[in-house]
Amino acid sequence: MAGMIEQHSIDAVPDDERHGSPVSQFTLWLGANLQITAVVTGALAVVFGAHAFWALIGLLLGNLAGGAVMALHSAQGPRLGLPQMITSRAQFGVRGAVVPLALVVVMYIGFFASGSVLAGQAVGELTHLGGTAGIVLFAAVTALAAAVGYRLIHLLGKVAGLVCALAFVYLGIRLLQRADLAALLHDRGFGLPVFLLAVSLSASWQLAFGPYVADYSRYLPRHTSPRATFWWTLGGSVLGAQWSMTFGALAAAAAPGAFVGHEVGYVVGLGGTGLIASFLYFVIALGKLTINILNTYGGFMSLVTSVSGFRGAGTRPAEGGGRTLSARGRSAYIAGIMVAGTAVALLGKDSFLTSFKDFLLFLLTFFTPWSAINLVDYYLVSKERYDLPALSDPAGRYGAWNVRTLTVYAVGVLAQIPFLATAFYTGPLVGPLGGADVSWLIGLAVPAVLYRLTARRDPAHPAHPAHPAHPAEPAPRSGEGRAPAGSGG
């Protein structure tokens, strides 16, 4: 186990420690998506009014669209060898990146909490300790596994992918034995608002992986094909999510009264009793353990990135201008994520389903502009080249705060408000669109265009970016003094 414990945190991974192939991204993201929360996400499309036929199509479109954005982030990992969110410093500034980082931490805590609610039910039934004790026990195991790090995360992804795939095949067969598939898909009445809700639910599911997906591809060798990384990530994530969501949508359509509010119990009861039920409780807990470790690990990375932008407490310099973290500091960050996520889970466990739907759509409002800015900068402006040491230097080429990018980000968030449709707020343009929520499309398009236009007018962006920086070799500056964020390395 000692050899599995990760030594790196937000520092660049040296070339001599890179390993693996892009196929590992398929197994990880397949395992991360074959789980009960994805089942619930698919069910929500039906619970909130879509017929099963159109719900499945909407979920597929959302998974493909959101998954493509998420996989583009994944392709950055082998190239840079860095966690995902630290690259935001190239756009927002070394300290300005704390703005999207703070929202990312909220996301991790929310997903940790939602996963713990459902897994806690399974652990409580499996151990006969009850739901509350199950949530606490599950959270503790998650934190311990996250502390081990990268290798254990990928190992669990492989195991969970295989075990959960077998379980979902079995559960799918059992569901079709109870329900008439032709009857479930027969009603094809189309409603644009609920169809777009299905698209938004699955798109938000995929887009929410964007802030940490490169965390799990950054150990791949630098020469790894970006196309291969993209397609293996997209394939695993879309296949796993669509498989789970299809099961959830059909289950909710077949037995809405039995499913809603009793998701874990319904799924296990569908499979059987005795040893089979115990195995299914274990499968649910295993699937949630995989994704909750990702949330805990990502939250820890984001907190370290936030703090290190202002001070280096608890860290020591590492190759490439980044910093490594002491074992004590690592444990403290992970414990903080665990405590916060567990508290939210215990407070919100009795109103989970409605709260989770609003939480997903809330996340979408803030993460689509970040994704748009990050991808436009990386692929179109900086041409996949960053000055890695400058990412840790507030006085360097990316600066401390990039007001221009922060303004574009704020405009991207605000532009979505008239199109939002949530339980607590409905924008003025939702009605003319028949009640459809298209805010996430606005949130991708507006900041992407604005950032591209403002970056093109920025004289600090060289016409021919320098060669990629080795972690230990700063890329040449494009001029004397400090340049605004977003400059190519």
Secondary structure, DSSP 4 states (H G I P E B T S, - for coil): -GGGS---SSSPPPGGG----THHHHHHHHHHHSSHHHHHHHHHHHHTT--HHHHHHHHHHHHHHHHHHHHHHHTHHHHH-S-TGGGGHHHH-TTTTHHHHHHHHHHHHHHHHHHHHHHHHHHHHHHTS-HHHHHHHHHHHHHHHHHH-HHHHHHHHHHHHHHHHHHHHHHHHHHHHHS-HHHHHH-----HHHHHHHHHHHHHHHHTTTTTGGGGTTTS-TTS-HHHHHHHHHHHHHHHHHHHHHHHHHHHHH-HHHHTT-HHHHHHHHH-STHHHHHHHHHHHHHHHHHHHHHHHHHHHHHHHHHHTT--TTEEE-TTS-EEE-HHHHHHHHHHHHHHHHHHHHHHGGGHHHHHHHHHHHHHHHHHHHHHHHHIIIIIISTT---TGGGG-TTSTT-S--HHHHHHHHHHHHTTGGG-B-SS-B-TTTTTTTT---HHHHHHHHHHHHHHHHHHT-TTS-SSPPPPPPTTSPPPPSSSS---TT---
